[in-house]
C-alpha cells in the first residue's frame, strides 16, 4: 500500500504544474494592456485626431506625410522617397479622415519602405 502513494503523488505533480501554468498565463493575459493602433495627430479637420486601423500599422508604421512626399500622378500615387507607385485602385488606398496624406510603411526587414496603407485626401479635378 505504501508503494501506491508515492506513484499517485508523482502522477498529480505534473497536473498541478500544468494548472498553475495555465492560471499564470491567463492572469498575465488579463493584466496585459490592450494593443491599440496609434493615433494620427489632431488637424483642423479632425481636432481630436483619429486612429490608424490596426491592419495598417503596428504602433509606429504610420505617419502624416510632408508636402511633396506623396505625389498624385496619372499612374497612381508616387512615394517620392522610394519611387514606389501605388495605383489609385489599389486596396491599400484608404480615404483620409482629415483630408491629409498619411503613409503606413514597413520600417524594417525585407519589406522596409514598402507601403502597407496610404490615406489620401479626396481627389481634386
Secondary structure, DSSP 8 states (H G I E B T S, - for coil): -HHHHHHHHHHHHHHHHHHHHHHHHHHHHHHS------EE---SS-TT-EE--GGG-SSSSEEE--TTSEEEETTEEEETTT--EE-TT-TTEEE-TTSS-EEEE--SSTTTT-EEEEEE-----
